[in-house]
Each structure stands twice: as structure tokens, then as C-alpha cells.
Amino acid sequence: MLEDYFSILKKKNTARHWLASRTPAGASSLDGLAEEELWKLHGAAMAAWRDAWEAMAEPPLLPGLSLLDLKSELADLMLRDCRMCERRCGANRAGGETGYCGVGAVSRVASNFLHFGEEPELVPSHTIFFSGCTFHCVYCQNWDIAMDARMGSPADPAYLADSLREGMRQGSRNANFVGGNPDPNLHTILRTIIALGDDGRHLPMVWNSNMYTSREAMDLLEGVMDVYLADFRYGNDECAYRYSDVSDYFEVVSRNFSTAHKRGDIMLRQLLLPGHLECCTARIMAWVAKNMPDVYFNLMFQFRPEYRAALYPEIDRRPSPQEKMEAVELARRYGLSIY
């Protein structure tokens, strides 16, 4: 479990993004290329990346554009017709529009610090909290930054890269991109990783997400992210729509977990919601037991009714001791190792 992550920390292997930075893009220039042509280049470059990753090879640094540069170019193009999450709102963020998340072309950072409150395997984790979110959870504990993408300061990739270097000097074990949600900020995250350069050779990248990510964005994350620190919140679409204003939740999120399981390490977070043991927690556990029973499964009891939870009486409380015990027993019955 988390074999790749620990291998990178022990410097037995390099971080995925470093290998991507040394994988040729397949073109001397990307200027003037249509998006379809860029995706074809991406497919070929990713095939070369996968071969190098499987061989644990360290290719020489070659002049010219890298796979990481190509991913950044594609992310920038997606700003013109945004589809970084599966809402696919199509906002022209490059032209000044904002979609559901409220994030414009320039990301905003609400906080950026060495975090000791994540899973033990991650701490100290250098977390970059972006403003804005693709969900509107009625019980959001970070509602001040998630619901207002104007919070914080404009993101400067060079500055963020420098802060990651300082975090490494202070003992950080990874770079952890969170929010809000990182999806609308993919372009900024890729630029930050490019600016980090060789200094990040053994710094694992963590995608801390609600996993409502689009297929295209998931493809851009391959070869960059080492750990998916990911929420699996709802076992059905009805609860997802009621509490987070999101459609087709289970299909999208389970699809992305299946994809991520093939491309990196997963730390799955399942927040026990009061009154949702059977409709959500049990169904999620059943899916995980069938599809990736070996996954790191963090059963979380930290729910507290915040933000607008008082308007939903059925969740306007903490999970009961009985619900917690039943959740643990469910995990045992499904054969899951919980953390």
C-alpha cells in the first residue's frame, strides 16, 4: 500500500512529474497546433512515459519541450471552454468568464503552509489551498474559501514553487493541492510543478480532490500526480444532489477512482454522514470491496454540522457512537482495512 509514494520518498524512484519533465513532447513547437493535434502528441508522449516508468528508467535531459509542457499547454486551452470538472460548464475563463466554481483564469490561493493535520503517512504535508470549488456542500467546513473564489491572493506559479522549496527545507514530504477543490486550478498547478523543476525530483505530488474531475483533466494528471487523496462521499446520486448540488455523482466518481487506481496510489476518504450509513457508506464500501479492496480506506468521523447544515435537520448533528460502531463493523464485513 502506497508503495510508489514511499519509494519516491526513499529516493528509490523519482516522482512522476520529474519523469514527465524529461519525456519529449514530440514537437519542437506547440504554437498553432489544434487541440486535437496536441492530444495526439500527448497520447504518444504518455506511451513513452509509461514505458520509462515501468522500466524505472531515468532518461537524459533533452533540449526542447517536455510532456509536462504539453500538459500545461492543453490545460491552458481548456480555459477557453472549461471542462476541468464534469460539470463541463464551457466558461471562457481565458476571456474573463467564470463558471459554477467561480474561478477565473488566475487562480487564487487562500493559504499555503506546512500541514500536520492530514493522514500520518503524509505529514508534514505542504498544502496549497485554492479558493473556489466545483461542489456546494451544505455542510462545508471550508465554506469561507470554497464558496467564494475571490478569497485569497492571485496565484503566482514561481512564488508557489519557491514556497514548495522552502517547505522541503522544513521537512515537507509532499506537495498537496487542495481547496476548495484543485480541479479548476489545474493549469496553475502544472505551471507550478514546471517552475519547481529538478528540485522536485523526489517530491511526491498529491491531488486532494472530490474526484468529480473530467476525463480530460484525469488524462493530464496521469504522469504528474503520485497520490490521489480523494473523497468518496455519497453512495447514490440523490444524496449528492441534495447536499452538494451535483449530478451523476456515483458514475463519475467511481469512474475516476477506477482510473486513478491504475495510475497512482490512492488514499480514499469516506466521511460518515449522520443518517447515511446504509445509503452512502455501505454502498461505497461494497463498491470498493469489489473494485479495489486493497485501497487505503480512511473512514472519517469528523463530520460536524457547519455552514448551512442547520437547514437540513436530518444532518444537523454529529454521527452517533452507534453509527460509528456500525460503520467499523461494516468495513470489517467487507474486508476493508480502515485507517
LINHUNOR-V935001 format. One record per helix or strand of 3 or more residues. SS is the DSSP state (~ for helix, > for strand). FROM is the first residue (numbers start at 1). TO is the last residue. If there is no record, write none. Layout:
ss/from/to
SS/FROM/TO
SS/FROM/TO
This chain:
ss/from/to
~/3/9
~/16/21
~/35/55
~/67/78
~/93/95
>/108/115
>/125/130
~/143/146
~/157/169
>/174/178
~/183/200
>/204/209
~/215/221
>/227/231
~/237/244
~/249/263
>/265/271
~/277/291
>/296/300
~/309/311
~/313/315
~/321/333
